[in-house]
Amino acid sequence: MSSHQIHLHYESKLLCPAEVLWQQISIKELCGHWINQVFPGSIIEGNWVSLGEDIKFLDKNKDGTLVRIHSYELNTELSFEHIASIKNGRSIVDSTNETNWTGTSEKYSIEDFGESCLFKVDIVTSKVHKTMFEATMPTALNYMKAQCEEVIQGLKYPIGIFDSERSFEPKEIKRFIDVISSLPSEVKTLTGDLTRQEMEYCYRPNGWNIAQVVHHLSDSHMNAIIRFKLALTEDNPTIKPYKEERWAKLEDSKSLDLSLSLSILESMHEKWRVLLMSLGKEDFSRTYFHPESNKKVTLAQTAAMYAWHSQHHLAHINQALSYKFD
């Protein structure tokens, strides 16, 4: 390093897997934001990774994934080129050729911790550019952090988070019953012709695969109908929560044919539909006590929650089929 150059280091811990961060780095809008911080008015060329889109510029080779980003500032000779590779599928991102403009070089790396990652940027630049980087890089990193967390939240909750504080009108109950009643046929339509490989697609990085989602639905909704029956036959009974993430790792959720859980859903949801249709306004005001939330829950709220839960996981199955996460 010459006496006229300085070293700058920036890093940010992000609550997302490295795979999501890498996709976010590669999305055109984010790169545009980043590059425009440095070169206002720059033009970006290339095909960019975007979640849910087929157009990609990630080109998998035997030795990793090669990525080339090129841009330039209008009416100047300044240019930007970055070549990077992902080793072992996704775990390490490192520049094989450094980004260069007017004597400045950057190097990026990602440390992957599964549900989170650490993004590091090392820059060697001249003193004249020091102020520019000190002003722009923290802003760019904060923007990237917000984008990654927004993507993860969207992947986890594609239809939004259920509002457990809401109260529900009797006229809404019919819609909840319709949603719950239609779930088995909708799941069967989505999964009936899937191969074993397709059933292993996950709805988000490090999330459940399609098979686990379907088996979870049968487990969860067995608990649901029991909660209804307890509340209808006892005075504010305390229900038994369960560790759904642990249930999803048990052998029956990993290796059993989906037809078994689909059969359970079809039979159980028909019993559940008949039960729900028989209830009146006072029945839906009955409660049970949930020890984890330390709250009374009405059966109207429960019907709303399981209607949301049905649509929540249907969206996950569609998401897995679209994104094909490993």
KEKOL-401054 format. One record per residue (C-alpha): x, y, z; residue number from 1; residue in one letter. Coordinates in steps of 0.001 Angstrom, whole numbers, plus 500000, padded with zeros to 6 digits. Layout:
# residues N
PT      u      v      w  nr rest
PT      X      Y      Z NUM    a
...
***
This chain:
# residues 326
PT      u      v      w  nr rest
PT 500000 500000 500000   1    m
PT 501421 503363 499026   2    s
PT 501716 506197 501507   3    s
PT 498872 507937 499691   4    h
PT 496423 505072 500283   5    q
PT 494431 504143 503374   6    i
PT 492567 501046 504471   7    h
PT 488881 501226 505458   8    l
PT 486895 498393 507013   9    h
PT 483117 498143 507379  10    y
PT 480981 495281 508609  11    e
PT 477360 494622 509457  12    s
PT 475683 491649 511137  13    k
PT 472486 490824 509268  14    l
PT 469566 488723 510480  15    l
PT 469360 486718 507283  16    c
PT 471160 483719 505735  17    p
PT 474095 484389 503409  18    a
PT 471991 483177 500469  19    e
PT 469477 485978 500986  20    v
PT 472225 488579 501466  21    l
PT 473918 487495 498262  22    w
PT 470658 487766 496346  23    q
PT 470080 491202 497830  24    q
PT 473556 492365 496834  25    i
PT 472745 491227 493330  26    s
PT 469306 492827 492995  27    i
PT 469491 495672 490522  28    k
PT 467771 498236 492714  29    e
PT 470142 497596 495619  30    l
PT 473241 497650 493444  31    c
PT 471917 500809 491851  32    g
PT 471541 502355 495278  33    h
PT 475050 501285 496260  34    w
PT 476809 502345 493072  35    i
PT 474893 505588 492834  36    n
PT 476181 506452 496285  37    q
PT 479636 506456 494736  38    v
PT 478891 507371 491114  39    f
PT 475724 509487 490868  40    p
PT 474011 508896 487538  41    g
PT 475792 505598 486885  42    s
PT 474288 502976 484577  43    i
PT 474219 499320 485581  44    i
PT 474437 496552 483022  45    e
PT 473677 492853 483428  46    g
PT 470948 490356 484326  47    n
PT 470248 490539 488031  48    w
PT 469114 488053 490642  49    v
PT 465711 488848 492068  50    s
PT 463698 486565 494344  51    l
PT 460912 484889 492413  52    g
PT 462307 485733 488983  53    e
PT 463917 483351 486519  54    d
PT 466350 485888 485048  55    i
PT 469678 485479 486789  56    k
PT 473285 486309 486167  57    f
PT 474583 483740 488618  58    l
PT 476380 481268 486362  59    d
PT 477275 478093 488252  60    k
PT 480654 476618 487349  61    n
PT 482498 473621 488690  62    k
PT 484586 475847 490942  63    d
PT 481728 478047 492186  64    g
PT 479427 480758 490948  65    t
PT 480969 483525 488897  66    l
PT 479388 486948 489048  67    v
PT 480305 490015 487025  68    r
PT 478869 493475 487651  69    i
PT 479831 496349 485400  70    h
PT 478881 500007 485554  71    s
PT 480251 503359 484532  72    y
PT 479604 507003 485239  73    e
PT 478228 508977 482340  74    l
PT 480566 511437 480641  75    n
PT 483629 510303 482596  76    t
PT 486241 507604 482306  77    e
PT 485497 506207 485759  78    l
PT 484429 502553 485647  79    s
PT 483461 499850 488118  80    f
PT 483833 496122 487701  81    e
PT 483368 493433 490317  82    h
PT 483967 489715 489870  83    i
PT 483033 487409 492749  84    a
PT 482514 483722 493411  85    s
PT 480395 481744 495829  86    i
PT 482253 478712 497124  87    k
PT 480520 475593 498453  88    n
PT 477199 476741 497078  89    g
PT 476655 479835 499198  90    r
PT 478809 479939 502334  91    s
PT 481670 482183 501199  92    i
PT 481553 485178 498926  93    v
PT 484893 486697 498040  94    d
PT 486177 488770 495166  95    s
PT 488635 486949 492943  96    t
PT 489416 490179 491107  97    n
PT 489100 493353 493105  98    e
PT 486779 496183 492232  99    t
PT 488827 499011 490784 100    n
PT 488298 502646 490041 101    w
PT 490942 505351 490090 102    t
PT 493233 503379 492350 103    g
PT 490502 502177 494717 104    t
PT 489912 498482 495448 105    s
PT 487182 496730 497437 106    e
PT 486911 493217 498781 107    k
PT 483698 491646 500141 108    y
PT 483242 488564 502300 109    s
PT 480342 486905 504071 110    i
PT 480544 484731 507170 111    e
PT 477483 482486 507244 112    d
PT 475944 481507 510607 113    f
PT 472791 479900 509228 114    g
PT 470020 482269 510293 115    e
PT 472366 485284 510267 116    s
PT 475568 486381 508549 117    c
PT 478339 488938 508866 118    l
PT 479000 491068 505791 119    f
PT 482450 492658 505593 120    k
PT 483787 495260 503201 121    v
PT 487479 496145 503021 122    d
PT 488500 499128 500941 123    i
PT 491928 500415 499941 124    v
PT 491611 503917 498594 125    t
PT 493308 507281 498364 126    s
PT 492842 509913 501027 127    k
PT 490835 511995 498600 128    v
PT 488096 509311 498551 129    h
PT 488137 508641 502315 130    k
PT 485397 511163 503112 131    t
PT 483180 509801 500341 132    m
PT 483343 506240 501673 133    f
PT 482905 507288 505286 134    e
PT 479732 509115 504280 135    a
PT 478260 506517 501932 136    t
PT 479224 503039 503184 137    m
PT 477357 503132 506536 138    p
PT 474257 504358 504708 139    t
PT 474580 501599 502117 140    a
PT 475082 498929 504804 141    l
PT 472049 500119 506765 142    n
PT 470009 500083 503560 143    y
PT 471169 496542 502811 144    m
PT 470369 495423 506359 145    k
PT 466845 496808 506102 146    a
PT 466328 495188 502688 147    q
PT 467521 491761 503889 148    c
PT 465365 491833 507006 149    e
PT 462362 492896 504944 150    e
PT 462922 489968 502568 151    v
PT 463224 487483 505451 152    i
PT 460081 488843 507107 153    q
PT 458263 488507 503789 154    g
PT 459469 484938 503308 155    l
PT 458443 483972 506849 156    k
PT 455062 485694 506711 157    y
PT 453978 485978 503066 158    p
PT 450402 486981 503987 159    i
PT 451427 489024 507038 160    g
PT 451372 488279 510776 161    i
PT 448109 487251 512402 162    f
PT 446586 489967 514598 163    d
PT 445835 488095 517816 164    s
PT 444444 491209 519508 165    e
PT 441527 491621 517103 166    r
PT 437985 490673 517993 167    s
PT 435898 489128 515226 168    f
PT 432286 489690 514255 169    e
PT 429897 486737 513836 170    p
PT 429494 487552 510127 171    k
PT 433218 486906 509654 172    e
PT 433020 483397 511091 173    i
PT 431458 481931 507924 174    k
PT 434476 483034 505886 175    r
PT 436859 481437 508400 176    f
PT 434914 478162 508202 177    i
PT 435048 478257 504390 178    d
PT 438833 478780 504415 179    v
PT 439388 475952 506914 180    i
PT 437051 473630 504988 181    s
PT 438816 474178 501657 182    s
PT 442374 473656 502939 183    l
PT 442697 469879 502275 184    p
PT 441634 470144 498625 185    s
PT 443901 473158 498044 186    e
PT 446911 471377 499564 187    v
PT 446168 468267 497501 188    k
PT 445959 470333 494301 189    t
PT 449353 471926 495006 190    l
PT 451199 468788 496099 191    t
PT 449413 465856 494433 192    g
PT 451820 465494 491502 193    d
PT 455088 466572 493153 194    l
PT 458231 464457 492898 195    t
PT 460253 463576 495989 196    r
PT 462793 466226 494989 197    q
PT 460094 468894 494651 198    e
PT 458658 468029 498066 199    m
PT 462070 468884 499517 200    e
PT 461955 472490 498245 201    y
PT 461968 474904 501201 202    c
PT 459866 478047 501423 203    y
PT 462864 480040 502695 204    r
PT 466551 479343 503339 205    p
PT 466870 477119 506440 206    n
PT 463072 476810 506571 207    g
PT 460756 473805 506335 208    w
PT 460384 471947 503076 209    n
PT 456999 471290 501462 210    i
PT 456670 467841 503040 211    a
PT 457306 469248 506519 212    q
PT 454733 472000 505940 213    v
PT 452047 469463 504960 214    v
PT 452817 467145 507871 215    h
PT 452839 470189 510170 216    h
PT 449347 471153 508998 217    l
PT 447951 467772 510027 218    s
PT 449760 467940 513402 219    d
PT 448700 471520 514069 220    s
PT 445084 471097 513072 221    h
PT 444725 467936 515163 222    m
PT 445648 470134 518111 223    n
PT 443231 472794 516877 224    a
PT 440114 470596 516841 225    i
PT 441022 469289 520299 226    i
PT 441238 472892 521563 227    r
PT 437780 473581 520172 228    f
PT 436315 470498 521831 229    k
PT 437985 471262 525161 230    l
PT 436636 474830 525151 231    a
PT 433137 473611 524212 232    l
PT 432981 471009 526970 233    t
PT 434952 472632 529822 234    e
PT 435051 476051 531489 235    d
PT 438082 477952 530141 236    n
PT 440388 474893 530071 237    p
PT 444155 475285 529900 238    t
PT 445395 473905 526590 239    i
PT 448706 472120 526044 240    k
PT 451112 473962 523725 241    p
PT 453658 471937 521766 242    y
PT 457098 472528 520195 243    k
PT 456096 472621 516520 244    e
PT 459670 473127 515300 245    e
PT 460676 469894 517088 246    r
PT 457659 467990 515796 247    w
PT 458662 468986 512254 248    a
PT 462027 467243 512737 249    k
PT 460553 463920 513832 250    l
PT 460765 461017 511402 251    e
PT 457092 460998 510422 252    d
PT 457421 464623 509274 253    s
PT 460491 463846 507173 254    k
PT 459972 460475 505522 255    s
PT 456258 459618 505404 256    l
PT 454354 459894 502148 257    d
PT 452267 463056 501962 258    l
PT 449140 461032 501212 259    s
PT 448962 459990 504860 260    l
PT 448830 463554 506171 261    s
PT 446490 464543 503332 262    l
PT 444105 461748 504358 263    s
PT 444245 462978 507953 264    i
PT 443529 466542 506815 265    l
PT 440576 465492 504657 266    e
PT 438912 463422 507385 267    s
PT 439713 465761 510249 268    m
PT 438663 468921 508419 269    h
PT 435319 467383 507531 270    e
PT 434733 466618 511238 271    k
PT 435940 470134 512050 272    w
PT 433624 471693 509427 273    r
PT 430589 469873 510814 274    v
PT 431510 470961 514342 275    l
PT 432067 474606 513332 276    l
PT 428823 474801 511378 277    m
PT 426892 473586 514426 278    s
PT 428122 476397 516691 279    l
PT 426191 479532 517570 280    g
PT 427328 483019 518579 281    k
PT 427634 482094 522257 282    e
PT 429718 479031 521417 283    d
PT 432273 481150 519577 284    f
PT 432565 483382 522651 285    s
PT 433719 480438 524785 286    r
PT 437382 480490 525749 287    t
PT 440411 478437 526621 288    y
PT 443561 479592 528420 289    f
PT 446862 479612 526515 290    h
PT 449728 479288 529047 291    p
PT 452418 480596 526679 292    e
PT 450631 483864 525889 293    s
PT 449028 483911 529372 294    n
PT 445710 484892 527785 295    k
PT 442152 483725 527355 296    k
PT 441419 482999 523705 297    v
PT 437888 482918 522282 298    t
PT 436854 480317 519746 299    l
PT 436080 483157 517319 300    a
PT 439726 484241 517566 301    q
PT 440801 480618 517223 302    t
PT 438736 480121 514061 303    a
PT 440284 483303 512624 304    a
PT 443778 482187 513574 305    m
PT 443447 478752 511944 306    y
PT 441953 480281 508795 307    a
PT 445022 482546 508697 308    w
PT 447237 479544 509476 309    h
PT 445758 477621 506529 310    s
PT 446423 480466 504089 311    q
PT 449843 481146 505664 312    h
PT 451092 477648 504875 313    h
PT 449418 477473 501473 314    l
PT 451458 480575 500642 315    a
PT 454579 478790 501922 316    h
PT 453963 475845 499579 317    i
PT 453485 478179 496612 318    n
PT 456609 480074 497656 319    q
PT 458680 476892 497854 320    a
PT 457532 475864 494371 321    l
PT 458443 479311 493015 322    s
PT 461813 479877 494721 323    y
PT 462999 476259 495096 324    k
PT 465185 476961 498135 325    f
PT 467397 474047 499161 326    d
***
